[in-house]
Amino acid sequence: MDNFPNLKKPSHLIATLFGIGKLPFGPGTWGSFATLGIWLISSPSIQNSFFLLFIILITSIVICHFATKGLVEKDQKSIVIDEFAGMWLALFISSKISIFNIESFAAINSAVITFILFRFFDILKPFPISYIDKNFKNGFGIVLDDLIAGLVAGFLTIALYSFL
């Protein structure tokens, strides 16, 4: 397929988070940043919804599957819905810092730290993230490496806050 992404195609539009993935200089960072913004303006009931998290994860896998049909290079840089899923998972996990009774300013700080850690792990791809990125070239694999980066970033944020 020569024209990827074709934003007239619904799977491409959603996979690029409505065109965010076409932004220059680090589309994954832009996708993660958009996720952070959506997270910060959303209500706590949305942030704490296991159901919404599940829908985001499943939708991301399905969209990546359909968006990459016919592509030689499956994990296109303009596909950023996987960063959305991984970042949302990281924020979902790190938001549980509230068990330490932190105030809202600290909650914003923890979300920013989660963002930085997520981008660190998503860009550098230490093992096992790199293994999944190289060996699973389908919709599930495209999202899975970001989910693992999200798990690590979320739990590392909690660990950092528990030591502070």
N, C-alpha and C positions, 0 to 999 in steps of 0.2 A: 504494500500500500504506500503510494508515494506521498499522499497528502495527509500526514498525521500531525496534529489532530485536525479533524474536520469538525468544527464546532457546530455544524448543522446536524451532526449525528448525535443523538442523545447520550449514548455511552461515552463518546469522546468529550462532550460538554461536561458531563458529571465527573469523568475521570480527571479532567483538568481543573476541577472545582470552578466551573463556569468561566474558564479562561485564565485563571490565576497561574496555571502551569505554563502558560505561554510567556510569562514575564521573564525578562532577561536576568542573568546573574543569580543563579541559585533558585530555580523554581521550587525545589523542595523546601527551602527555607521560607519562601513566600507562602507556600501551602501550610506549613507549620505555624507561621505567624498569623495567618488568617484563622487557623484553628484556635490559637491562643486568644485572639480577639473575640471569636464567637463564644468561647468558654467563659471569658471574663464578663461578657454582657448577658450571659444566660442565667436563668434562675437556678438556685440550689436544687430544686426538684428535678430539673433537666440534668444538671451535673451529676446527681446521685442516682440517676435512673439506670438500673441494670438492663432494662428492656431496650432503652435507647442505645446503650453501648453495644448490645447484641445486634441490633438493627444496623448500626454503623459498620460493625465488623463484617457481617454477612453481605451487606450492600456493597462494601468496598471490594470484596472478593469477586462478587458477581459482575460488578462494573468492570473491574480489571480484566476478567475473563472475556467479556464481550468487546471491550475496547481494543484488546490486543489480538483479536482474531485476524489472521492473515498477515500479521507483522512478523518480520524476521527478528528484530530486536524487541523483545516483549516488554522490558522494563524501560520504557521511554522516559526521558527526563521530564517531559511535560505532564506525565501522569502523576498527580499529586494527591489523589484520593487515598493512596496508601499512607502518605504522611499524615493526612487528616485522621485516619483510623489509629495509627500508631501514637500520634500526639494526644488524641482524645483519650486513649487507654492510659497513657502516662499521666495525664492530668486527673483522670478518674482515680487512679491509684494514689497519686500524691495529695489529692484533696482530702484524703483520709487523715492527713496531718491534724485535722481539726480535733482529733482525739487528744492532742496536746493543748487544746484550748488556746489556739493562737487567734489573734485579732485579724480583721479583714485586710489591713495593710500587709501583714505577714503572709496572709493567704495569697495576695497578689505577688509578693516576693517569691513564694514557693512555686507559683505557677511560672514565673519568669525563669527561676532556676531549673524547673522541669523542662521548659522550652530549650534552654541552653544545653542541658544534659542530653535531651532527645536528639538535638541536632548533632552534638558531638558523636554519639553512638551511631546515628544514621549516616553520617558522612564517613567516619573512620571505619565503620563496620568491623569491629573486632570479632573473633570467633565467639559464638556460632553464627553471628549475623552474616559474616562474609560467606560462610559455607552455604547458608540458605540462599543468599543473593546469587551465588554462582551456580547452584545446582537445582534450584526449583524455578523453572521458567514457565510458570502458568499464573493464572489469576491468584491462586492461593499463595504461591511463592512470592509474588510481587508484594503482597500485603504482609506476609509472615515475617519477613526480615524487619519491617517497620514495627510490627507488634512486639517483637523481641526487644528492639531498641526502646520501645515504649515501656515495656515491663522493667527493663533495667533502669531507665531514667526515673520512672515513678518510684520504684523501691529505693533507689539511691537517694532521691530527694527526701524520702521519709527517714532513711538512715542518717543523712546529714542533719536533719532537724532534730532527730532524737539525741544526737551528740551535742547539739548547741544548747 
